[in-house]
């Protein structure tokens, strides 16, 4: 309780600031203070989204003085006292709006990034500019191809390529190999180009029966040999420049090559080096199949790629240092396989293999037209007396034993027949049916009868 005769202490509002002569632009005129008992109907609204809830929050502790302690307090004594001016919270308000904008931008950016991450993609426009040599590997999916194209700068994103190719069934049939593309292509342009056959380069197909040198047919047409096929596969135009290597370049590379460095099997190096011509040393050592030749590779690189792949293929076909024909070396077995390929159809491979082994066993000349025609670059046809009397290491009418090298590219079936000949006593054979099948005989009389049968059937 206050002492008698003394007024209770009054909590006074702070005095107004001194009056300034010049106008103050950031001051709001003071309003008359409302009676404490009831709220003022003209209480100012919150000043903006980020303004303080109560500008007089600093006076909230006013209520700690109980009303009954100051019932003698004269509220009217200060009714005319001006209210202190209120400053606008401009600094806080500006910071609040900047923060709000930053949040909105971040949210919008995140939403855009998320949308594009899930649904959108980048894409170039047009058909592109400079040439790009692009490789599709075996087993690549459309998505994998798209990702590689994006990495190579061909398309802006893998999705651009995948989306453009969704309705193109040709895209699912794209094979491994090299393709000439353009940089900065739209997804649709990239799909159109890679599915166009002309865009694929470096494709080399070597078939069984083929030899390294070209063969001239009776009608004058030329069947390309391995040298010509490799030269053709090396060709492409990259930014206006040719990558072609000639057959002569490849021939010279074989002539000068170290066979071991090229990847020739150890069992073939010594006998192959005994060939009558150095450029024939790889005959029979290139396996049939599809190869991808990188345009721009030199002759040595191309040969090395083919030889190493072929060495593996020949071994997979069943020929190795531990797996050979009866009493034959691996290289001799390969020579026999090449003769089988040129002389017979597949159904007769096993029997013809046995004929060769039986003749070798009794030291009988092989007398194969295919070996005579090999150095003459002719197909396997009947030979003339002049041809059969021509001397040389491939004339099996004049020489006993096997020729110096294989005479063609043998298939896996021919290799298997050479390793595992069919059991039998045949020594003679002759084509006796128009479909290429042969008749086999044990004696010479059998052979004469088969020849007469072939003549009756109009085979020759």
C-alpha positions in Angstrom: 0.0 0.0 0.0 1.3 3.5 -0.7 2.0 5.8 2.2 -0.8 8.2 3.1 -0.7 11.5 1.3 1.4 10.1 -1.6 0.0 9.4 -5.0 0.7 6.0 -6.5 3.6 6.0 -9.0 2.4 6.3 -12.5 3.9 4.5 -15.5 4.3 7.2 -18.0 4.5 6.9 -21.7 7.8 8.2 -23.2 7.7 11.9 -24.1 7.3 12.8 -27.8 10.4 13.6 -29.7 11.3 17.2 -30.3 9.6 18.9 -33.2 11.7 19.1 -36.3 11.6 22.1 -38.6 11.9 20.1 -41.9 9.2 17.6 -42.9 10.0 14.0 -41.9 8.9 11.6 -44.6 9.0 8.4 -42.6 7.0 9.6 -39.6 3.3 8.8 -39.1 1.4 11.5 -37.1 0.7 10.4 -33.5 -2.8 9.3 -32.6 -4.6 9.9 -29.3 -4.0 7.0 -26.9 -7.0 4.9 -26.4 -8.4 4.4 -22.9 -6.9 1.3 -21.3 -10.2 -0.2 -20.3 -11.5 -0.8 -23.8 -9.8 -1.3 -27.2 -9.6 1.6 -29.6 -11.8 1.2 -32.7 -9.1 2.9 -34.7 -6.3 0.5 -33.7 -3.9 0.3 -36.6 -3.8 -2.8 -38.7 -0.8 -5.0 -39.0 1.7 -3.2 -41.3 2.3 -5.8 -44.0 2.8 -9.5 -44.2 6.0 -9.5 -42.3 5.2 -6.6 -39.8 5.1 -7.0 -36.1 1.9 -8.2 -34.5 1.8 -5.3 -31.9 3.8 -2.2 -32.1 3.2 -1.6 -28.4 4.3 -5.1 -27.4 7.0 -3.4 -25.2 4.3 -2.2 -22.9 2.7 -5.5 -22.3 4.0 -5.6 -18.8 1.7 -2.7 -18.0 -0.8 -5.3 -16.8 1.4 -6.4 -14.0 0.1 -3.6 -12.0 -3.3 -4.6 -10.7 -6.3 -2.3 -11.4 -7.4 -2.2 -7.8 -4.1 -0.9 -6.6 -4.6 2.2 -8.7 -8.3 2.8 -8.5 -7.4 6.5 -7.7 -5.4 6.8 -10.8 -6.7 9.6 -12.9 -6.7 8.5 -16.5 -8.0 11.8 -17.8 -5.0 13.6 -16.5 -3.0 12.5 -19.6 -5.7 12.3 -22.2 -4.3 15.3 -24.0 -0.8 14.0 -24.0 0.3 13.2 -27.5 1.2 9.6 -28.4 4.8 9.0 -29.4 5.3 8.7 -33.2 5.6 5.3 -34.8 8.4 4.4 -37.2 7.6 2.3 -40.2 9.5 -1.0 -40.3 10.8 -0.3 -43.8 14.1 -2.2 -43.4 12.5 -5.4 -42.0 9.7 -5.1 -44.6 12.1 -4.9 -47.5 14.2 -7.8 -46.2 11.0 -9.8 -45.8 9.9 -9.2 -49.4 13.4 -10.2 -50.7 13.3 -13.4 -48.7 9.9 -14.1 -50.0 11.1 -13.6 -53.6 14.1 -15.8 -53.0 11.9 -18.6 -51.6 9.5 -18.3 -54.6 12.4 -18.4 -57.1 13.9 -21.4 -55.4 10.6 -23.2 -55.3 9.9 -22.4 -58.9 13.4 -23.4 -60.0 13.2 -26.6 -58.1 9.8 -27.4 -59.6 11.1 -26.7 -63.1 14.2 -28.8 -62.5 12.1 -31.6 -61.1 9.7 -31.5 -64.0 12.4 -31.5 -66.6 14.3 -34.2 -64.7 11.3 -36.5 -64.9 9.3 -35.3 -67.9 11.4 -32.9 -69.9 14.7 -33.0 -71.9 17.0 -30.8 -73.9 17.1 -31.0 -77.6 19.0 -29.4 -80.4 17.4 -28.1 -83.6 18.2 -29.1 -87.1 20.3 -31.8 -88.8 23.6 -30.9 -87.2 26.9 -29.7 -88.6 30.3 -31.5 -88.5 30.7 -35.3 -89.0 31.1 -37.5 -85.9 32.2 -41.2 -86.2 30.0 -43.0 -83.7 30.2 -46.7 -82.6 27.3 -48.9 -81.4 28.5 -51.8 -79.3 27.0 -55.2 -79.4 24.1 -55.4 -76.9 23.5 -51.6 -76.7 19.9 -50.7 -75.9 18.2 -47.6 -77.4 18.7 -45.8 -74.1 22.4 -46.8 -74.1 22.8 -45.5 -77.7 21.1 -42.3 -76.7 23.3 -41.7 -73.7 26.5 -42.3 -75.9 25.2 -39.9 -78.5 24.7 -37.3 -75.9 28.2 -37.8 -74.5 29.6 -37.6 -78.1 27.8 -34.2 -78.6 25.6 -35.7 -81.3 22.3 -35.0 -79.4 21.6 -32.6 -76.5 20.3 -35.4 -74.4 19.6 -39.2 -74.5 15.9 -38.5 -73.9 15.7 -36.5 -77.1 16.9 -39.5 -79.0 14.8 -42.0 -77.2 11.6 -40.0 -77.4 12.1 -39.3 -81.1 12.6 -43.0 -81.8 9.6 -44.4 -79.8 7.5 -45.0 -82.9 10.4 -46.0 -85.2 10.7 -49.9 -85.4 13.9 -49.6 -87.4 15.7 -48.2 -84.2 15.2 -51.5 -82.4 17.1 -53.3 -85.3 20.2 -51.1 -85.2 23.3 -53.4 -85.2 26.7 -52.9 -83.7 29.2 -51.0 -85.8 30.3 -47.6 -86.9 28.0 -44.8 -88.0 28.8 -41.3 -89.5 26.6 -38.9 -87.5 26.5 -35.1 -87.2 27.2 -33.0 -84.1 24.3 -31.0 -82.5 21.5 -33.0 -84.2 17.9 -32.9 -83.0 16.7 -36.2 -81.6 14.5 -36.9 -84.6 17.4 -36.1 -87.1 19.7 -38.5 -85.2 17.1 -41.3 -85.3 16.5 -40.7 -89.1 20.3 -40.7 -89.8 21.3 -43.7 -87.7 18.5 -45.9 -89.2 19.6 -45.0 -92.8 21.8 -47.8 -94.2 24.1 -45.3 -95.9 25.2 -43.9 -92.5 26.8 -47.2 -91.4 30.4 -47.6 -92.4 33.3 -50.0 -91.7 31.2 -53.2 -92.2 33.2 -56.2 -93.3 31.6 -59.5 -94.2 33.9 -62.4 -95.0 32.3 -65.6 -96.2 33.6 -69.1 -96.3 35.2 -70.1 -99.6 36.7 -66.6 -100.1 40.4 -66.3 -100.7 42.7 -63.3 -100.2 43.0 -62.5 -103.9 40.1 -61.6 -106.2 38.6 -64.4 -108.3 37.7 -63.9 -112.0 34.6 -65.8 -113.0 34.1 -67.4 -116.5 31.8 -64.5 -117.5 34.5 -62.0 -116.6 32.9 -60.8 -113.3 35.2 -60.4 -110.4 34.5 -61.9 -106.9 36.3 -59.7 -104.4 38.8 -61.4 -102.2 39.7 -60.6 -98.6 42.1 -57.8 -99.5 39.5 -56.0 -101.6 36.8 -56.5 -98.9 39.0 -55.1 -96.2 39.9 -52.1 -98.4 36.2 -51.3 -99.1 35.3 -51.6 -95.4 38.0 -49.1 -94.5 36.3 -46.3 -96.6 34.3 -43.5 -95.2 34.0 -39.7 -95.7 34.6 -37.8 -92.5 34.3 -34.0 -92.9 35.1 -34.3 -96.5 38.2 -36.5 -96.0 38.5 -40.1 -97.3 39.6 -42.8 -94.9 40.1 -45.4 -97.6 43.1 -47.9 -97.6 43.8 -49.7 -100.8 44.2 -53.4 -101.3 47.8 -52.8 -102.2 48.4 -51.1 -98.9 47.0 -54.1 -97.1 49.0 -56.5 -99.3 52.2 -54.7 -98.4 51.3 -54.7 -94.7 50.9 -58.5 -94.8 54.2 -58.8 -96.7 56.1 -56.8 -94.1 54.2 -57.9 -90.9 55.6 -59.9 -88.1 53.0 -62.7 -87.7 53.4 -63.1 -84.0 52.8 -59.3 -83.5 49.7 -59.6 -85.6 48.3 -62.3 -83.3 48.8 -65.4 -85.5 48.6 -68.6 -83.4 52.0 -69.9 -82.4 51.3 -73.2 -84.2 50.8 -71.4 -87.5 53.7 -69.0 -87.5 56.5 -71.3 -88.8 54.6 -73.1 -91.6 52.9 -69.9 -92.7 56.2 -68.2 -93.2 57.1 -70.9 -95.7 54.5 -69.6 -98.2 55.7 -69.0 -101.7 54.6 -65.4 -101.4 54.7 -63.4 -98.2 51.3 -61.8 -98.9 49.8 -65.3 -98.8 50.9 -66.0 -95.2 47.5 -65.1 -93.7 45.5 -67.3 -96.1 43.1 -69.4 -94.1 43.9 -67.6 -90.9 41.0 -65.1 -91.2 37.7 -66.6 -90.0 34.4 -66.0 -91.7 32.0 -63.6 -90.1 31.0 -59.9 -89.7 33.6 -57.4 -88.6 33.5 -53.7 -87.7 36.4 -51.9 -89.2 37.0 -48.4 -87.8 37.4 -45.9 -90.6 40.7 -44.1 -90.2 42.5 -47.2 -88.9 45.8 -48.0 -90.7 46.5 -51.3 -92.5 48.4 -52.8 -89.6 45.6 -52.1 -87.2 43.0 -53.6 -89.5 45.0 -56.8 -90.0 45.7 -57.1 -86.3 42.0 -56.8 -85.4 41.0 -59.4 -87.9 43.7 -61.9 -87.1 43.2 -61.7 -83.3 39.4 -62.1 -83.7 39.9 -65.0 -86.2 42.4 -66.8 -83.9 39.8 -67.0 -81.2 37.1 -68.0 -83.7 39.3 -70.8 -85.2 39.9 -72.2 -81.7 36.2 -72.0 -80.9 35.6 -74.0 -84.0 37.6 -76.8 -82.5 41.1 -76.4 -84.0 44.0 -75.9 -81.7 47.5 -77.3 -80.8 45.7 -80.0 -78.8 42.8 -80.6 -81.3 43.8 -81.6 -84.8 42.9 -84.1 -87.5 44.3 -87.7 -87.5 48.1 -87.6 -87.5 48.1 -84.0 -88.7 49.5 -80.8 -87.3 47.1 -77.9 -86.6 48.3 -76.0 -89.7 47.9 -79.1 -91.9 44.3 -79.6 -90.5 43.6 -76.0 -91.5 44.8 -76.6 -95.0 42.6 -79.7 -95.3 39.6 -77.7 -94.0 40.2 -75.0 -96.7 40.2 -77.7 -99.4 37.0 -79.3 -98.0 35.4 -75.8 -98.2 36.2 -75.3 -101.9 35.5 -78.9 -103.1 32.3 -80.0 -101.4 28.9 -79.0 -100.1 28.3 -79.1 -96.4 26.5 -82.5 -96.5 29.6 -84.1 -97.9 32.2 -82.4 -95.7 32.9 -85.4 -93.5 33.2 -87.9 -96.3 35.5 -85.7 -98.4 37.7 -85.1 -95.3 38.1 -88.9 -95.1 39.0 -89.1 -98.8 41.8 -86.6 -98.2 43.2 -88.4 -95.1 43.0 -91.7 -96.9 44.9 -90.4 -99.9 47.6 -88.8 -97.7 47.9 -92.1 -95.8 48.7 -94.1 -99.0 50.9 -91.3 -100.4 48.4 -90.8 -103.3 48.3 -87.4 -105.0 45.2 -85.4 -103.9 44.4 -84.3 -107.5 42.1 -81.4 -106.5 41.1 -78.9 -109.1 40.6 -76.3 -106.3 44.3 -76.3 -105.5 45.3 -76.0 -109.1 42.9 -73.0 -109.6 43.9 -71.2 -106.4 47.1 -69.5 -107.7 45.3 -68.8 -111.0 42.6 -66.9 -109.2 39.8 -68.9 -110.7 36.7 -70.5 -109.2 36.6 -74.2 -108.5 35.8 -75.6 -111.9 37.2 -78.5 -114.0 40.8 -77.8 -115.0 42.4 -78.3 -118.4 45.4 -80.5 -119.2 47.5 -77.3 -119.4 46.5 -76.2 -115.9 47.1 -79.7 -114.5 50.6 -79.8 -116.0 51.5 -76.3 -114.7 54.3 -76.6 -112.1 53.9 -75.0 -108.7 53.4 -75.7 -105.0 49.6 -75.8 -105.3 49.4 -78.3 -108.2 48.2 -81.4 -106.4 48.0 -83.3 -109.7 51.8 -83.2 -110.0 52.8 -83.0 -106.3 52.0 -85.4 -103.4 50.9 -84.1 -100.1 49.2 -80.8 -99.1 49.8 -77.5 -100.7 52.0 -74.9 -98.9 49.1 -72.9 -97.4 45.3 -73.0 -97.1 43.5 -72.0 -100.2 40.4 -70.3 -98.8 38.5 -69.2 -95.7 37.2 -72.4 -94.0 34.0 -72.4 -92.2 33.6 -73.9 -88.7 31.8 -76.9 -90.2 34.8 -77.5 -92.6 37.2 -77.2 -89.6 35.1 -79.7 -87.6 35.1 -82.1 -90.6 38.9 -81.8 -90.9 39.3 -82.5 -87.2 36.7 -85.3 -87.1 36.5 -87.0 -90.6 33.7 -89.5 -91.2 34.8 -93.1 -90.9 35.1 -94.9 -94.2 37.4 -96.4 -96.9 36.6 -94.0 -99.7 39.5 -92.8 -101.9 37.5 -91.4 -104.9 34.7 -88.9 -105.3 33.0 -87.1 -108.1 30.0 -84.6 -108.2 27.2 -86.7 -109.4 24.1 -84.6 -108.6 23.2 -81.1 -109.8 22.7 -79.9 -106.3 26.5 -80.4 -105.7 26.4 -83.7 -103.8 29.2 -86.2 -104.6 29.3 -89.9 -105.1 32.1 -91.7 -103.2 34.0 -94.8 -104.2 36.5 -97.2 -102.6 38.0 -98.6 -105.8 38.7 -97.1 -109.2 35.9 -99.2 -110.7 33.5 -97.5 -108.2 34.8 -94.2 -109.4 34.3 -95.0 -113.1 30.7 -96.0 -112.4 30.1 -92.8 -110.5 31.5 -90.7 -113.3 29.2 -92.4 -115.8 26.2 -91.8 -113.5 27.1 -88.1 -113.2 27.2 -87.8 -117.0 23.8 -89.5 -117.3 22.4 -86.9 -114.9 23.8 -84.1 -116.9 26.1 -82.9 -114.1 29.0 -82.6 -116.7 
